[in-house]
Amino acid sequence: MRTLYKFHGGIRPQSNKSQSTQNGIVRTTLPSHLVIPFQQHAGEAAKPIVQVGEYVLKGQLIGIPEGFISSAIHAPTSGIIAALEAQIIAHPSGLTDLCATLLPDGKDEWITHEKTEYLSNTPEQLRQKLRMAGVVGQGGATFPSDVKLKLGMHKVKTLILNGAECEPYITCDDMLMRERASEIVRGAEILCFILAAEEVIIAIEDNKPEAITAMRTAVSGSSKVFEVVEIPTIYPGGGVKQLIKVLTDLEVPSGKLPAEIGVQCFNVATAHSAWRAIAYGEPLLSRIVTVTGNVRRPQNFEALIGTPINELVAHAEELPGANGYIMGGPMMGMRLPSKSVPLVKASNCIIVSSEKLFPPALPALPCIRCTRCSEVCPVNLQPQDLYWFAKAKEFGKAQTFSLFDCIECGACSYVCPSHIPLVQYYRFAKSEIRVRTQEKHSADRARERHEFREYRIEREKQEKAEKLAAKEKAALAAKELEAKSTESVQHEAELHKE
Amino acid sequence: MLNALLVMAGVAIVLGAILGYSAIKFRVEGNPLVDKIDAVLPQTQCGQCGFPGCKPYATAIAAGEAEINKCPPGGEEGIQKLAELLGVDPVPFGVETRPRDKSVAYIDESTCIGCTLCIQACPVDAIVGAAKQMHTIIAAECTGCELCVAPCPVDCIEMQLITEKISNWKWRYPVYSMDMVQ
């Protein structure tokens, strides 16, 4: 039995998970059309390699990764690329981004893809395969998995599979673990092989007994050192740094990555798609998504990436009174700018909201400095101070108070008796600081370039002057020589005369 | 009495020597104030301040020859920062100098005749091209100074506003409508 530790703070909101776990995962039928954004992952967007009007097969590569942190994008079914244009995507800004529209032909015809035995590949080959299969973290941050598997200077000792799923309403990982436990374990074996990790811990919150049993059964047949650990249900216990603290008592230092202390963490769904990608050659084309909230049949679906969310929600039947969709959980999720935005690799949950489920926020009152927020902050920050600095736009101070360690979990806003939308202030301050840093950087570059230009102009001037001087000197010397030679000719002539 | 005087004199000589030595040894090259002011300026090198670049303007401010409200690209915030740095009161912008939205130059490549005049005008070498060859802007390096627009004999350069995209989108300052508060 592993000794478990505690992280600071945390809250226990109502879980609201049982509604969507009554039935198994249902595969959705083909939607009328698919909209596939080229930026579904952290890092650089993928570069489109298809033309409008082109016929593509299921699993065909349509966007190639560009840059070190990037991932591939594939056609989720066979059909015709009807458009390549900017469309509204699931982003808090409500802005548009480049997407491919795919009209399915209904055949769902696969491109040739081959099964491979992972042990016959080198870790580097496997990493490349995951990159080209578009496998990214499916816990919400969608960080390309191959980058996390790159062995740097740091030796990863412990591989953690994150099945905590701490946020209310979301049950996609729970259902995946219940139904596809062995595939998750196989995927974890691959990840463990690439990292050459010594132990694998599968962490699941104790409010998912069925998933724990399923995973325990699945690991019993594995040759690797697996351990399924039941962790207490405290939000945000599924946060990477919090989870590492609970399992190992190690704290990831500020501004550092878990790998730097010898731990790497993957979501269970990521392990599952890594297995499909390596063993079957299937790129990441679909994901499990919870549809819950104000719907008649809340449950989990396996839906194709690019499915318009309103078509997905229709399978669960929206109830009257719905006033919008939330992607992600109620704590960290975002309100979708439109009901028809496409499902992306990050979409773990769609909550159909209604006034009854999520009453409008009460007006914010002044901060009374009760410090309840700092009691629940899982990162041990002083949220009331950060709020103060962000509100006054004192960004430098906010940074010295470790604003960037904030994981935006929303625990502080949840307990705030003054209903202050604290996280919104932190997000505002963070993006403002990011932009300023960028501006400073480009100003420095501009200064450097300007100074170099001045120097170059000066140098060119000097070189010209030097050349001119040299020319003049040469001309003078030539003249002298000429004078001398005429002199000598004259002299000779005189001699002749004599 | 004499001893005390000697001791004090000795201490004064030793300390004076140390001070004198360090004044030579740790002498700061250039005017640090100019560099500090220059660091605040946005480095567009646009010359809207009436000086041929950000550094000359910084030098003029440091010498007390220029006001701190002559830099439109720096915006109100730039004035605020300069005022803080120099310990003076912020001065609002004049009527003629107003900050504009950020933009980037764009060359209509089909009209460009390859005269290289814009290349010579660009203060940060953000235009590539050669004589009788089409020119183009390196957008990432363009400071939006507009100095290339005027010299173009065929008017093929235009300033394009930088629009909000997902990649440069910022979270807004939280504001609430009044009816919600009521």
Interface residues (C-beta under 8 A of the other chain):
Chain A: Q39 I89 H91 P92 S93 L95 T96 D97 P360 A361 P363 A364 P421 Q424 Y425 R427 F428 K430 S431 E432 V435 E439 S442 A443 D444 R445 A446 R447 R449 H450 E451 F452 R453
Chain B: D38 L41 P42 Q43 T44 Q45 G53 C54 K55 P123 V124 D125 A126 A140 E141 T143 E164 K165 I166 N168 W169 K170 W171 R172 Y173 P174 Y176 M180 V181
